[in-house]
């Protein structure tokens, strides 16, 4: 009898362990903010659209949020970021900044803080937010939205804001400046400038060791490379085999650049030709490898945390290994979704455990 009871107990324990494993299965969700291309409601309407990356990126739900203009219409979403550590999602628009609880989908607070492409420190404690039509960034308490400090700069056009995964530095890009500014997140002060690049800086990304930056600039179908250690511009790379011309948005041929997490490839957008071009990033300067046709003018690109998928803003899901389109984002009514503001969040048992970034950032340490 004792042997039987012991066997039954072990069997029951095994069942419990197996059940816990099943329950603990990770869920990979893509959060897409809309309207995420100007104020075009035809690309996904208004809200945070959530897609299941484990199930062919099927539509899961739409999370409502504020972000309305003074006329009561949805404002253009200009940035998105999240912290699994604090279980919060932030959406910045031309009219306000909203903080959303990732476990309940409820709005925790919304403040009249018009925001361009903001970002958050890895610990989820502080937000760096470029102030629209001004010459400064706000540093905000991420829990409350209270202003902790203002970082003043001499030129306007403050725009894209990337905080390195190691949390040490915030990279501050201004359309009106040929320099990429580097702020120390401990002192909240600009400590270095990278460049000068050839003209005003548009989207950019950095590698995991914080030694290199890859920068789109006005007028260039391609990118430039900067040394984050010495502050010098290293290379200028022009896309070969494609002509350039007028684009629908952003006013520059390449608006969108990202490193795959393993840093083997660098991807850039080509608005005129409706292409994503990818480069071998294991050599310097990166070498052009191929191109992927997309359905509209791309203006951004990011990647899943594991690097399996690329997400151009035009709504295609691209398998990075094969460079083939494997899905397209569609809303609950089957309509095509496009957005330049999206990121992945990984859940376990209903709780966020990891978050990606709207930027395609290198993660090799």
N, C-alpha and C positions, 0 to 999 in steps of 0.2 A: 504493500500500500504506500509506504513512504517513497519508494522508487517511482511509483505511478504519480504521486502528488508532485514530486520533484520534476518529473518530466512535463507534467501539465503546466507547472509554474514556469518552466523554461520556455515552453511553447507559447504561453500567454505573454511572457516578456518579449519574445521575438516578434509576436504580432503587434504589440504596442510600439516596438522600435520601428517596425516596417511602416506602421500607420503614421508615426511621427515623421518619417522620411518623406512619405507621400505628401503630408501636410506642409512640410518645409520646402517643397519644390519652389524654386524661384520663378517669378513671373516678370518678364521683360516687357515694359510698356513704353511706347513712344508718345510723348506729350507734345502736341502741336498747337501753337497759339494762332488764333485767327480773329480779325483779318491781319494776316502776317505778311502780306505784300501790299503796301500802301493801305488804303481803306477799302480794298476790293472785296466786297462780301461774296462775290461769285466764286471765290476760291476756298470756301469752307465756312462762310457765314461768320458768326460771332461766338466765341467761347474757346475753351481748351478742349481739343479733340484728342481722344486717347485711342491708340492702336495697339493691338496685341502682336508683338514681334515674334512670339512663339507660335502664332497661328496665321501665317501668311499676311501679317499686318492688317488683320480684320479690324473694323471699327468696333470699339468697346462702349464708349460713352462720350457725352459732351458735358463739360463742366462749365456752368455759367460763371461769369465774373463781371465786374463793373466796367471800368474803362470807357465811359461814355463822354462825349463832348458836352459842352454847355447847351447844345441843341438836342441832346438826348439820343444821339446816334453813336454807333460804335466807333471809337477812335482807332487809328492805326497803331497796331502793336509794334513796338520798336525793340523789345528785348525780353528774354526769358532766362531765368536761372532757378536753381533749386538746391536744397540741402537735405540729403537723407538724414544727416545728423540731427537736425531740428524738425524734420518732417514738414518742411514748408516749401512752397513754390511761389515765385515772384514773377509778375507780369507787368512790364512797364509800357505805357502808351503815351501818346502825345498829350494826354490830359491828366494821367494819374498813375500811381503805383499801387498794385494790389498784392496782398499777401494771402495765400490760400493754404489751408491745412491739407496735406497729402493723404491723411487717413480718413477724413470726413468730407473732403471737397468743399468745405465751407470757407467763405471769405472771413479771415481773421481781422483784417483792417484794410482800408483803402484811403490813400491820402493824395491831395492835389500836388503831386510831385512829378510833373512831366519828365519823361525819361527817354533817353536814347538807349543804346545797347549797354545795359548794366551787367554787373557780375557780382559774385559772392565769394567770400573767403571759404576755404575748404572746411573750416570748423562751423560754418553757418552763422557766424556772429556779426559780420559786417558786410554791407553792400557798398560797392563803388558805382556811382550813378552819374553819368554825364548830364549836365543841365542843358536842356534845349535852348538854343539862341543865346548862349552865354559863354563865358570864358572860364569855366570852372567845373570841377567834379564835386559832387556831394559824397561824403562818407557817412553812411547811415547805420544806426543800430538796427540789425535785421529783425530783431524781435518786436520792435515798436515803430520803426520808420523815423525815429528821431534823428535829427542831424547832429553828427558828432564833430565833423570838421568840413571845411571847404578847401579844396586844392585849386588855387588860382593859377591860370596860365595866361601868357601874353597874347595868344592868338585865339580866334574863335573856331567854330566848327568841331568842337569836342564831340566825339562820336563813339567808336568801338572801344570796349573795355574788357580786357582779358586778365583774369587773376590766375597765376600759375598754379598747377596742382600741388606744388610743394608749399603754397601759401606765403612764400616770402615776398613776392613782388606782384604789383598790379601794373599791367602794360596799358598805357593810355594813348589812344590814337586820335589825332585831330586832322580833319580834312584840309585845314588851312596851314598845316605844318609839314615840313619835310623830315621832321624828327619824330621818332617813336619815344615817348617818355616812359621812364621806369620809376614807379613809386615804391618805396619801402613800406610794407603793410604794418610794420611795428611803429614807425614814426609818422606814417601817413604823409610823407614828404617825397617829392620828386628828387631822386638821387642820381639819375643818369639820363642821357639822351642818346639814342641810337640813330646814326645817319651822318650827314643828310642823305635821304633818298632823293630820287630825281625830281619828284613833284609831291603833291599832297597825298597823304596816306589814306588808303581805304581799308578793306578787311585785311587781317593779318593773323598769323598763328606763330607759336613757338614750340621748340622741342622740349622733351622731358628733362634734359639736363640743364635747361635754361642757358644754352650757349649760342643758339641760333634763332633768328626770326625770319619769317617768310612773308613778304608784304606785297599786296596789290597796291598799285599807284595809279593815279589818273592818267589816261591816255595810253596805257600799256596793256596789250593782250599778252599777258604773262605775269611775271612777278620779279621782285628783287629780294636779295638775301642780305641780312645784316648779322654782324657778330655781336651778341649780347655781352660778351666779355670785354672786348676792346672798344665797342661803340662804333665800329667802322661798317660801311656798306661794302659787301664782298663781291656780289655778282648781280647782273641783270640778265634775265632769261626771257626771251621772246618766243611765243608759240610759232612753230614752223608749219607751213602747208595750209594755213588758213588766212584769208583776208579779214580785215576788220571794217566796221562801219557803225552807223548809229544804232543805239540800243534803246529798248523801251524805258528802262529805269536806271537810276544811279549815275548815268552820264559817263561811265567808264567801261571799257571793253571787258575787263575781268573784275567782277565784284563778287568775290567768294573764293576762299582758299582754305585748305585744311590738310593736316597730316593724318595718315592712318595711325591708330594708337601704337602700332609696332614700328612706326616711322620708316617703313619700307617704301611708301608711296606718298607723293604730294599731289593733291587734286586741286584744279582751279576751274572757275566758271568762265564761259565764253558766251556772253549775251547775244552778240550779233549772229553767230553761227549756231546757237542753241545746242551747245556741246559742253560736256565736261571733259577736260583734258587731264590725263594722269601721267606723272613723272616718276622715274626711279630716284628716290630720295636717299639711297645708300651711297650715291656718288655726289661729288660737289664740283660744279653746280649740278643740280638735278637734271636728269636726261629725259627728254620727252619719249613716252612709250606708246600711247594710244589715246583714243577719244571715244566718248559715248554720246550718242544723240539723245536729247531729251525733248519734251513736248512743248517747252516754252523757253523764254529767256531765263536762264538760271542766275540767281543773285546771291546764293549762299550754298555752303555744303558743310555737313557735320557727319559724324560716324557713331555707330553703336559702341558701347563701352568695350566690347570684346573685339571690335574691328571687323566683324563679319559683314556688316552692312554699311553702305554709304547712303546718305540722305541728302540729295540735292534739293533745293527749295522748290523745284518744279513738281515734286510729289512722287517721283519714282523711288523705288527701293532697289539698290544695286548690290549684287553679291560682289564683294571686293575681290575675292579669289579669282572669279571668272570674268569680272567686269561685265556681267550680264544683268539686265533688268529682270527682277524676279517678282515684282509686285508694284502696284501703284496705290497711293493713298486715296480712299474714297470715304465720304461721310455716310451718315445713316440713311441717306436717300440715294446713295450710289453716285453722288456728284464728285468730280475731281477736286482734290484738296491740294493747295499749294501754300507754302509758308516759309519765310526765312528765319522763323523763330521756333525751334524745336529741340528737344533733348530726350534722352532715355532715362527712365527711373526703374530700378529693379526692386521688386517687392518680395517679401517672404512672410507668409501668414498674415497678409494684409498690412504689413509694416514696410516702409521704405528702408532699404539697407544700402543701396548704392545709387549714385546719380551721375549721369554724364554731363556734358556741357554743350551749349549752343555752338561753341567753337570746336573745330577739329584740331584738338591739341595732341601733340606727341606725348607719349607716356613711358618712354624708355628711360630708366634712371641710370 
